[in-house]
Amino acid sequence: MVFNFEQVHNYFERLIFEEVAKRSEDHSEFTIDMLSDVACVALNRLPPRYVRHDVDMMFYLTERERHAIELSMEEALHFAFGFVMERATKTTAA
């Protein structure tokens, strides 16, 4: 039997990557490496939600669950940008 797991992914990855790219316009002081770190920090603050198809995830969520996901992503991104900036500032000051 042949298994194909290529479709399986963390639901939050694409959303976080897109949001970091979008917000990078407001954070021109962040390098590409820093933005990658922001994505990692944000993803590590979110619970993994593995799916095969993103549409399946959204179909089965209630409006309350969708709102909770949006809030948790916002908090994770806010924290991540601050965390990475703080670390970068400490590194350059040292």
Biopython code that builds the backbone (N, CA, C, O; Angstrom):
import numpy as np
from Bio.PDB.StructureBuilder import StructureBuilder

atoms = [
    (1, "MET", "N", (0.836, -1.179, 0.000)),
    (1, "MET", "CA", (0.000, 0.000, 0.000)),
    (1, "MET", "C", (0.885, 1.247, 0.000)),
    (1, "MET", "O", (1.864, 1.319, 0.742)),
    (2, "VAL", "N", (0.540, 2.216, -0.825)),
    (2, "VAL", "CA", (1.285, 3.467, -0.928)),
    (2, "VAL", "C", (0.516, 4.550, -0.174)),
    (2, "VAL", "O", (-0.689, 4.720, -0.359)),
    (3, "PHE", "N", (1.238, 5.279, 0.679)),
    (3, "PHE", "CA", (0.621, 6.361, 1.439)),
    (3, "PHE", "C", (1.057, 7.698, 0.862)),
    (3, "PHE", "O", (2.217, 7.870, 0.488)),
    (4, "ASN", "N", (0.138, 8.633, 0.791)),
    (4, "ASN", "CA", (0.436, 9.971, 0.311)),
    (4, "ASN", "C", (-0.023, 10.981, 1.363)),
    (4, "ASN", "O", (-1.216, 11.245, 1.510)),
    (5, "PHE", "N", (0.943, 11.535, 2.085)),
    (5, "PHE", "CA", (0.626, 12.496, 3.141)),
    (5, "PHE", "C", (0.967, 13.934, 2.733)),
    (5, "PHE", "O", (1.002, 14.826, 3.581)),
    (6, "GLU", "N", (1.212, 14.157, 1.467)),
    (6, "GLU", "CA", (1.626, 15.479, 1.004)),
    (6, "GLU", "C", (0.561, 16.544, 1.225)),
    (6, "GLU", "O", (0.888, 17.724, 1.353)),
    (7, "GLN", "N", (-0.701, 16.150, 1.271)),
    (7, "GLN", "CA", (-1.768, 17.127, 1.482)),
    (7, "GLN", "C", (-1.920, 17.523, 2.943)),
    (7, "GLN", "O", (-2.514, 18.561, 3.235)),
    (8, "VAL", "N", (-1.406, 16.736, 3.855)),
    (8, "VAL", "CA", (-1.559, 16.998, 5.280)),
    (8, "VAL", "C", (-0.662, 18.172, 5.675)),
    (8, "VAL", "O", (0.533, 18.185, 5.378)),
    (9, "HIS", "N", (-1.255, 19.149, 6.344)),
    (9, "HIS", "CA", (-0.490, 20.319, 6.775)),
    (9, "HIS", "C", (-1.162, 20.965, 7.977)),
    (9, "HIS", "O", (-2.318, 20.680, 8.292)),
    (10, "ASN", "N", (-0.424, 21.831, 8.632)),
    (10, "ASN", "CA", (-0.954, 22.591, 9.752)),
    (10, "ASN", "C", (-1.791, 23.732, 9.180)),
    (10, "ASN", "O", (-1.286, 24.570, 8.433)),
    (11, "TYR", "N", (-3.046, 23.756, 9.530)),
    (11, "TYR", "CA", (-3.994, 24.760, 9.025)),
    (11, "TYR", "C", (-3.482, 26.184, 9.200)),
    (11, "TYR", "O", (-3.709, 27.032, 8.338)),
    (12, "PHE", "N", (-2.799, 26.454, 10.295)),
    (12, "PHE", "CA", (-2.370, 27.814, 10.604)),
    (12, "PHE", "C", (-1.178, 28.281, 9.775)),
    (12, "PHE", "O", (-0.962, 29.488, 9.657)),
    (13, "GLU", "N", (-0.409, 27.382, 9.205)),
    (13, "GLU", "CA", (0.814, 27.786, 8.503)),
    (13, "GLU", "C", (0.549, 28.810, 7.406)),
    (13, "GLU", "O", (1.132, 29.893, 7.421)),
    (14, "ARG", "N", (-0.302, 28.491, 6.477)),
    (14, "ARG", "CA", (-0.569, 29.401, 5.358)),
    (14, "ARG", "C", (-1.121, 30.728, 5.862)),
    (14, "ARG", "O", (-0.720, 31.791, 5.388)),
    (15, "LEU", "N", (-2.046, 30.668, 6.829)),
    (15, "LEU", "CA", (-2.640, 31.897, 7.350)),
    (15, "LEU", "C", (-1.596, 32.792, 8.013)),
    (15, "LEU", "O", (-1.580, 34.003, 7.797)),
    (16, "ILE", "N", (-0.728, 32.193, 8.817)),
    (16, "ILE", "CA", (0.314, 32.964, 9.493)),
    (16, "ILE", "C", (1.310, 33.508, 8.477)),
    (16, "ILE", "O", (1.678, 34.680, 8.556)),
    (17, "PHE", "N", (1.753, 32.697, 7.532)),
    (17, "PHE", "CA", (2.707, 33.154, 6.515)),
    (17, "PHE", "C", (2.140, 34.352, 5.745)),
    (17, "PHE", "O", (2.840, 35.339, 5.520)),
    (18, "GLU", "N", (0.878, 34.257, 5.347)),
    (18, "GLU", "CA", (0.251, 35.344, 4.595)),
    (18, "GLU", "C", (0.132, 36.605, 5.446)),
    (18, "GLU", "O", (0.362, 37.711, 4.958)),
    (19, "GLU", "N", (-0.222, 36.442, 6.699)),
    (19, "GLU", "CA", (-0.401, 37.598, 7.577)),
    (19, "GLU", "C", (0.937, 38.257, 7.902)),
    (19, "GLU", "O", (1.017, 39.484, 7.960)),
    (20, "VAL", "N", (1.978, 37.474, 8.112)),
    (20, "VAL", "CA", (3.308, 38.042, 8.353)),
    (20, "VAL", "C", (3.757, 38.817, 7.112)),
    (20, "VAL", "O", (4.294, 39.917, 7.233)),
    (21, "ALA", "N", (3.544, 38.261, 5.940)),
    (21, "ALA", "CA", (3.915, 38.952, 4.698)),
    (21, "ALA", "C", (3.142, 40.262, 4.568)),
    (21, "ALA", "O", (3.716, 41.286, 4.197)),
    (22, "LYS", "N", (1.867, 40.238, 4.864)),
    (22, "LYS", "CA", (1.041, 41.437, 4.779)),
    (22, "LYS", "C", (1.513, 42.496, 5.777)),
    (22, "LYS", "O", (1.625, 43.672, 5.432)),
    (23, "ARG", "N", (1.786, 42.083, 6.999)),
    (23, "ARG", "CA", (2.196, 43.029, 8.047)),
    (23, "ARG", "C", (3.631, 43.490, 7.894)),
    (23, "ARG", "O", (4.034, 44.467, 8.526)),
    (24, "SER", "N", (4.408, 42.814, 7.072)),
    (24, "SER", "CA", (5.805, 43.212, 6.880)),
    (24, "SER", "C", (5.889, 44.619, 6.301)),
    (24, "SER", "O", (6.884, 45.313, 6.512)),
    (25, "GLU", "N", (4.871, 45.045, 5.583)),
    (25, "GLU", "CA", (4.847, 46.397, 5.022)),
    (25, "GLU", "C", (4.876, 47.454, 6.124)),
    (25, "GLU", "O", (5.428, 48.538, 5.938)),
    (26, "ASP", "N", (4.285, 47.135, 7.263)),
    (26, "ASP", "CA", (4.264, 48.059, 8.409)),
    (26, "ASP", "C", (5.484, 47.896, 9.303)),
    (26, "ASP", "O", (5.654, 48.646, 10.264)),
    (27, "HIS", "N", (6.335, 46.922, 8.993)),
    (27, "HIS", "CA", (7.527, 46.634, 9.795)),
    (27, "HIS", "C", (8.748, 46.574, 8.883)),
    (27, "HIS", "O", (9.404, 45.538, 8.773)),
    (28, "SER", "N", (9.041, 47.684, 8.237)),
    (28, "SER", "CA", (10.141, 47.702, 7.273)),
    (28, "SER", "C", (11.498, 47.463, 7.928)),
    (28, "SER", "O", (12.466, 47.136, 7.241)),
    (29, "GLU", "N", (11.578, 47.622, 9.254)),
    (29, "GLU", "CA", (12.836, 47.383, 9.960)),
    (29, "GLU", "C", (13.130, 45.893, 10.136)),
    (29, "GLU", "O", (14.235, 45.526, 10.536)),
    (30, "PHE", "N", (12.165, 45.042, 9.845)),
    (30, "PHE", "CA", (12.353, 43.597, 9.983)),
    (30, "PHE", "C", (13.010, 43.036, 8.731)),
    (30, "PHE", "O", (12.584, 43.318, 7.611)),
    (31, "THR", "N", (14.049, 42.241, 8.935)),
    (31, "THR", "CA", (14.708, 41.551, 7.823)),
    (31, "THR", "C", (13.886, 40.310, 7.459)),
    (31, "THR", "O", (12.941, 39.948, 8.159)),
    (32, "ILE", "N", (14.259, 39.680, 6.370)),
    (32, "ILE", "CA", (13.607, 38.434, 5.957)),
    (32, "ILE", "C", (13.762, 37.378, 7.055)),
    (32, "ILE", "O", (12.812, 36.659, 7.364)),
    (33, "ASP", "N", (14.946, 37.286, 7.637)),
    (33, "ASP", "CA", (15.174, 36.320, 8.716)),
    (33, "ASP", "C", (14.292, 36.625, 9.924)),
    (33, "ASP", "O", (13.744, 35.710, 10.539)),
    (34, "MET", "N", (14.154, 37.896, 10.262)),
    (34, "MET", "CA", (13.309, 38.272, 11.390)),
    (34, "MET", "C", (11.843, 37.908, 11.127)),
    (34, "MET", "O", (11.137, 37.459, 12.029)),
    (35, "LEU", "N", (11.401, 38.106, 9.895)),
    (35, "LEU", "CA", (10.010, 37.767, 9.558)),
    (35, "LEU", "C", (9.785, 36.252, 9.631)),
    (35, "LEU", "O", (8.719, 35.793, 10.041)),
    (36, "SER", "N", (10.789, 35.496, 9.234)),
    (36, "SER", "CA", (10.694, 34.040, 9.379)),
    (36, "SER", "C", (10.601, 33.660, 10.855)),
    (36, "SER", "O", (9.847, 32.762, 11.229)),
    (37, "ASP", "N", (11.375, 34.350, 11.685)),
    (37, "ASP", "CA", (11.306, 34.108, 13.130)),
    (37, "ASP", "C", (9.938, 34.472, 13.682)),
    (37, "ASP", "O", (9.405, 33.767, 14.539)),
    (38, "VAL", "N", (9.368, 35.564, 13.199)),
    (38, "VAL", "CA", (8.024, 35.970, 13.629)),
    (38, "VAL", "C", (7.026, 34.850, 13.320)),
    (38, "VAL", "O", (6.203, 34.494, 14.163)),
    (39, "ALA", "N", (7.106, 34.306, 12.121)),
    (39, "ALA", "CA", (6.188, 33.227, 11.737)),
    (39, "ALA", "C", (6.367, 32.017, 12.656)),
    (39, "ALA", "O", (5.384, 31.412, 13.083)),
    (40, "CYS", "N", (7.603, 31.669, 12.956)),
    (40, "CYS", "CA", (7.876, 30.522, 13.833)),
    (40, "CYS", "C", (7.337, 30.760, 15.240)),
    (40, "CYS", "O", (6.692, 29.887, 15.822)),
    (41, "VAL", "N", (7.604, 31.938, 15.778)),
    (41, "VAL", "CA", (7.140, 32.247, 17.139)),
    (41, "VAL", "C", (5.614, 32.212, 17.180)),
    (41, "VAL", "O", (5.030, 31.628, 18.093)),
    (42, "ALA", "N", (4.972, 32.831, 16.198)),
    (42, "ALA", "CA", (3.501, 32.846, 16.169)),
    (42, "ALA", "C", (2.942, 31.428, 16.058)),
    (42, "ALA", "O", (2.012, 31.070, 16.782)),
    (43, "LEU", "N", (3.498, 30.628, 15.164)),
    (43, "LEU", "CA", (3.008, 29.258, 14.998)),
    (43, "LEU", "C", (3.202, 28.428, 16.260)),
    (43, "LEU", "O", (2.361, 27.589, 16.585)),
    (44, "ASN", "N", (4.295, 28.652, 16.969)),
    (44, "ASN", "CA", (4.536, 27.904, 18.199)),
    (44, "ASN", "C", (3.599, 28.304, 19.328)),
    (44, "ASN", "O", (3.483, 27.581, 20.317)),
    (45, "ARG", "N", (2.935, 29.434, 19.198)),
    (45, "ARG", "CA", (1.971, 29.855, 20.211)),
    (45, "ARG", "C", (0.555, 29.359, 19.903)),
    (45, "ARG", "O", (-0.354, 29.522, 20.717)),
    (46, "LEU", "N", (0.375, 28.766, 18.749)),
    (46, "LEU", "CA", (-0.938, 28.266, 18.341)),
    (46, "LEU", "C", (-0.970, 26.745, 18.412)),
    (46, "LEU", "O", (0.047, 26.087, 18.196)),
    (47, "PRO", "N", (-2.132, 26.192, 18.714)),
    (47, "PRO", "CA", (-2.210, 24.730, 18.717)),
    (47, "PRO", "C", (-2.156, 24.211, 17.281)),
    (47, "PRO", "O", (-2.761, 24.806, 16.390)),
    (48, "PRO", "N", (-1.448, 23.123, 17.050)),
    (48, "PRO", "CA", (-1.434, 22.584, 15.681)),
    (48, "PRO", "C", (-2.815, 22.061, 15.301)),
    (48, "PRO", "O", (-3.470, 21.392, 16.100)),
    (49, "ARG", "N", (-3.252, 22.362, 14.097)),
    (49, "ARG", "CA", (-4.536, 21.880, 13.583)),
    (49, "ARG", "C", (-4.255, 21.283, 12.212)),
    (49, "ARG", "O", (-4.267, 21.990, 11.204)),
    (50, "TYR", "N", (-4.006, 19.995, 12.181)),
    (50, "TYR", "CA", (-3.642, 19.342, 10.934)),
    (50, "TYR", "C", (-4.880, 18.965, 10.130)),
    (50, "TYR", "O", (-5.836, 18.393, 10.654)),
    (51, "VAL", "N", (-4.835, 19.299, 8.852)),
    (51, "VAL", "CA", (-5.937, 19.048, 7.932)),
    (51, "VAL", "C", (-5.371, 18.593, 6.598)),
    (51, "VAL", "O", (-4.179, 18.735, 6.326)),
    (52, "ARG", "N", (-6.239, 18.053, 5.786)),
    (52, "ARG", "CA", (-5.859, 17.767, 4.403)),
    (52, "ARG", "C", (-6.278, 18.923, 3.504)),
    (52, "ARG", "O", (-5.561, 19.282, 2.570)),
    (53, "HIS", "N", (-7.432, 19.497, 3.786)),
    (53, "HIS", "CA", (-7.965, 20.598, 2.975)),
    (53, "HIS", "C", (-8.455, 21.702, 3.910)),
    (53, "HIS", "O", (-9.237, 21.438, 4.824)),
    (54, "ASP", "N", (-8.007, 22.919, 3.689)),
    (54, "ASP", "CA", (-8.411, 24.030, 4.544)),
    (54, "ASP", "C", (-9.931, 24.212, 4.585)),
    (54, "ASP", "O", (-10.497, 24.536, 5.629)),
    (55, "VAL", "N", (-10.572, 24.003, 3.458)),
    (55, "VAL", "CA", (-12.022, 24.196, 3.393)),
    (55, "VAL", "C", (-12.750, 23.245, 4.346)),
    (55, "VAL", "O", (-13.799, 23.597, 4.887)),
    (56, "ASP", "N", (-12.209, 22.055, 4.553)),
    (56, "ASP", "CA", (-12.822, 21.111, 5.489)),
    (56, "ASP", "C", (-12.822, 21.676, 6.904)),
    (56, "ASP", "O", (-13.800, 21.537, 7.639)),
    (57, "MET", "N", (-11.729, 22.307, 7.273)),
    (57, "MET", "CA", (-11.608, 22.884, 8.606)),
    (57, "MET", "C", (-12.659, 23.971, 8.805)),
    (57, "MET", "O", (-13.367, 23.976, 9.812)),
    (58, "MET", "N", (-12.761, 24.874, 7.866)),
    (58, "MET", "CA", (-13.686, 25.997, 8.006)),
    (58, "MET", "C", (-15.143, 25.538, 7.958)),
    (58, "MET", "O", (-16.000, 26.128, 8.616)),
    (59, "PHE", "N", (-15.423, 24.508, 7.198)),
    (59, "PHE", "CA", (-16.796, 24.024, 7.064)),
    (59, "PHE", "C", (-17.360, 23.537, 8.388)),
    (59, "PHE", "O", (-18.540, 23.739, 8.675)),
    (60, "TYR", "N", (-16.528, 22.901, 9.190)),
    (60, "TYR", "CA", (-17.001, 22.283, 10.419)),
    (60, "TYR", "C", (-16.909, 23.181, 11.653)),
    (60, "TYR", "O", (-17.304, 22.771, 12.744)),
    (61, "LEU", "N", (-16.396, 24.390, 11.495)),
    (61, "LEU", "CA", (-16.277, 25.299, 12.632)),
    (61, "LEU", "C", (-17.548, 26.115, 12.823)),
    (61, "LEU", "O", (-18.223, 26.478, 11.859)),
    (62, "THR", "N", (-17.860, 26.395, 14.076)),
    (62, "THR", "CA", (-18.959, 27.318, 14.363)),
    (62, "THR", "C", (-18.429, 28.744, 14.227)),
    (62, "THR", "O", (-17.219, 28.958, 14.144)),
    (63, "GLU", "N", (-19.321, 29.699, 14.206)),
    (63, "GLU", "CA", (-18.915, 31.099, 14.131)),
    (63, "GLU", "C", (-18.081, 31.478, 15.351)),
    (63, "GLU", "O", (-17.121, 32.240, 15.233)),
    (64, "ARG", "N", (-18.433, 30.962, 16.502)),
    (64, "ARG", "CA", (-17.680, 31.228, 17.735)),
    (64, "ARG", "C", (-16.251, 30.677, 17.621)),
    (64, "ARG", "O", (-15.295, 31.337, 18.027)),
    (65, "GLU", "N", (-16.112, 29.464, 17.065)),
    (65, "GLU", "CA", (-14.784, 28.864, 16.897)),
    (65, "GLU", "C", (-13.940, 29.658, 15.897)),
    (65, "GLU", "O", (-12.738, 29.837, 16.097)),
    (66, "ARG", "N", (-14.577, 30.134, 14.815)),
    (66, "ARG", "CA", (-13.858, 30.955, 13.829)),
    (66, "ARG", "C", (-13.344, 32.242, 14.476)),
    (66, "ARG", "O", (-12.209, 32.660, 14.245)),
    (67, "HIS", "N", (-14.189, 32.848, 15.277)),
    (67, "HIS", "CA", (-13.803, 34.081, 15.959)),
    (67, "HIS", "C", (-12.653, 33.811, 16.940)),
    (67, "HIS", "O", (-11.716, 34.604, 17.032)),
    (68, "ALA", "N", (-12.724, 32.712, 17.658)),
    (68, "ALA", "CA", (-11.668, 32.350, 18.601)),
    (68, "ALA", "C", (-10.343, 32.132, 17.870)),
    (68, "ALA", "O", (-9.290, 32.518, 18.376)),
    (69, "ILE", "N", (-10.385, 31.524, 16.699)),
    (69, "ILE", "CA", (-9.180, 31.319, 15.895)),
    (69, "ILE", "C", (-8.595, 32.663, 15.473)),
    (69, "ILE", "O", (-7.383, 32.866, 15.555)),
    (70, "GLU", "N", (-9.444, 33.576, 15.025)),
    (70, "GLU", "CA", (-8.973, 34.898, 14.617)),
    (70, "GLU", "C", (-8.313, 35.618, 15.784)),
    (70, "GLU", "O", (-7.253, 36.222, 15.618)),
    (71, "LEU", "N", (-8.924, 35.561, 16.957)),
    (71, "LEU", "CA", (-8.361, 36.214, 18.132)),
    (71, "LEU", "C", (-7.028, 35.585, 18.543)),
    (71, "LEU", "O", (-6.079, 36.294, 18.878)),
    (72, "SER", "N", (-6.960, 34.263, 18.517)),
    (72, "SER", "CA", (-5.725, 33.595, 18.914)),
    (72, "SER", "C", (-4.603, 33.887, 17.920)),
    (72, "SER", "O", (-3.447, 34.032, 18.316)),
    (73, "MET", "N", (-4.933, 33.974, 16.644)),
    (73, "MET", "CA", (-3.922, 34.324, 15.644)),
    (73, "MET", "C", (-3.438, 35.756, 15.852)),
    (73, "MET", "O", (-2.241, 36.031, 15.765)),
    (74, "GLU", "N", (-4.361, 36.659, 16.126)),
    (74, "GLU", "CA", (-3.988, 38.057, 16.348)),
    (74, "GLU", "C", (-3.065, 38.183, 17.551)),
    (74, "GLU", "O", (-2.068, 38.903, 17.499)),
    (75, "GLU", "N", (-3.389, 37.494, 18.620)),
    (75, "GLU", "CA", (-2.557, 37.544, 19.828)),
    (75, "GLU", "C", (-1.185, 36.944, 19.555)),
    (75, "GLU", "O", (-0.169, 37.495, 19.981)),
    (76, "ALA", "N", (-1.149, 35.829, 18.853)),
    (76, "ALA", "CA", (0.120, 35.170, 18.541)),
    (76, "ALA", "C", (0.993, 36.063, 17.671)),
    (76, "ALA", "O", (2.198, 36.162, 17.901)),
    (77, "LEU", "N", (0.405, 36.707, 16.685)),
    (77, "LEU", "CA", (1.173, 37.587, 15.800)),
    (77, "LEU", "C", (1.665, 38.827, 16.540)),
    (77, "LEU", "O", (2.815, 39.234, 16.371)),
    (78, "HIS", "N", (0.816, 39.422, 17.348)),
    (78, "HIS", "CA", (1.202, 40.597, 18.137)),
    (78, "HIS", "C", (2.389, 40.247, 19.034)),
    (78, "HIS", "O", (3.377, 40.979, 19.088)),
    (79, "PHE", "N", (2.279, 39.121, 19.735)),
    (79, "PHE", "CA", (3.366, 38.678, 20.602)),
    (79, "PHE", "C", (4.637, 38.437, 19.796)),
    (79, "PHE", "O", (5.718, 38.876, 20.189)),
    (80, "ALA", "N", (4.508, 37.748, 18.682)),
    (80, "ALA", "CA", (5.674, 37.347, 17.882)),
    (80, "ALA", "C", (6.437, 38.552, 17.345)),
    (80, "ALA", "O", (7.665, 38.584, 17.421)),
    (81, "PHE", "N", (5.739, 39.535, 16.809)),
    (81, "PHE", "CA", (6.430, 40.720, 16.304)),
    (81, "PHE", "C", (7.168, 41.429, 17.435)),
    (81, "PHE", "O", (8.311, 41.851, 17.256)),
    (82, "GLY", "N", (6.534, 41.564, 18.588)),
    (82, "GLY", "CA", (7.177, 42.202, 19.730)),
    (82, "GLY", "C", (8.362, 41.414, 20.242)),
    (82, "GLY", "O", (9.408, 41.981, 20.557)),
    (83, "PHE", "N", (8.197, 40.108, 20.323)),
    (83, "PHE", "CA", (9.257, 39.226, 20.825)),
    (83, "PHE", "C", (10.496, 39.301, 19.944)),
    (83, "PHE", "O", (11.611, 39.451, 20.442)),
    (84, "VAL", "N", (10.300, 39.196, 18.643)),
    (84, "VAL", "CA", (11.430, 39.211, 17.706)),
    (84, "VAL", "C", (12.097, 40.587, 17.713)),
    (84, "VAL", "O", (13.324, 40.678, 17.672)),
    (85, "MET", "N", (11.309, 41.647, 17.764)),
    (85, "MET", "CA", (11.888, 42.992, 17.793)),
    (85, "MET", "C", (12.702, 43.196, 19.067)),
    (85, "MET", "O", (13.795, 43.761, 19.026)),
    (86, "GLU", "N", (12.178, 42.742, 20.184)),
    (86, "GLU", "CA", (12.896, 42.870, 21.458)),
    (86, "GLU", "C", (14.230, 42.144, 21.416)),
    (86, "GLU", "O", (15.244, 42.678, 21.863)),
    (87, "ARG", "N", (14.234, 40.931, 20.882)),
    (87, "ARG", "CA", (15.473, 40.149, 20.799)),
    (87, "ARG", "C", (16.467, 40.800, 19.843)),
    (87, "ARG", "O", (17.670, 40.806, 20.105)),
    (88, "ALA", "N", (15.974, 41.341, 18.748)),
    (88, "ALA", "CA", (16.856, 41.991, 17.783)),
    (88, "ALA", "C", (17.470, 43.250, 18.379)),
    (88, "ALA", "O", (18.637, 43.554, 18.132)),
    (89, "THR", "N", (16.687, 43.976, 19.158)),
    (89, "THR", "CA", (17.173, 45.191, 19.794)),
    (89, "THR", "C", (18.254, 44.859, 20.816)),
    (89, "THR", "O", (19.263, 45.558, 20.904)),
    (90, "LYS", "N", (18.047, 43.795, 21.587)),
    (90, "LYS", "CA", (19.046, 43.378, 22.579)),
    (90, "LYS", "C", (20.336, 42.930, 21.898)),
    (90, "LYS", "O", (21.429, 43.195, 22.399)),
    (91, "THR", "N", (20.212, 42.263, 20.776)),
    (91, "THR", "CA", (21.387, 41.753, 20.058)),
    (91, "THR", "C", (22.210, 42.913, 19.483)),
    (91, "THR", "O", (23.439, 42.888, 19.548)),
    (92, "THR", "N", (21.553, 43.911, 18.930)),
    (92, "THR", "CA", (22.286, 45.022, 18.339)),
    (92, "THR", "C", (22.849, 45.970, 19.398)),
    (92, "THR", "O", (23.843, 46.657, 19.162)),
    (93, "ALA", "N", (22.201, 45.999, 20.576)),
    (93, "ALA", "CA", (22.690, 46.854, 21.663)),
    (93, "ALA", "C", (23.890, 46.250, 22.371)),
    (93, "ALA", "O", (24.664, 46.968, 23.004)),
    (94, "ALA", "N", (24.049, 44.947, 22.271)),
    (94, "ALA", "CA", (25.131, 44.261, 22.996)),
    (94, "ALA", "C", (26.469, 44.409, 22.334)),
    (94, "ALA", "O", (27.466, 43.886, 22.833)),
]
sb = StructureBuilder()
sb.init_structure("model")
sb.init_model(0)
sb.init_chain("A")
sb.init_seg("    ")
for serial, (resi, resn, name, xyz) in enumerate(atoms, 1):
    if name == "N":
        sb.init_residue(resn, " ", resi, " ")
    sb.init_atom(name, np.array(xyz, "f"), 0.0, 1.0, " ", f" {name:<3s}", serial, name[0])
structure = sb.get_structure()
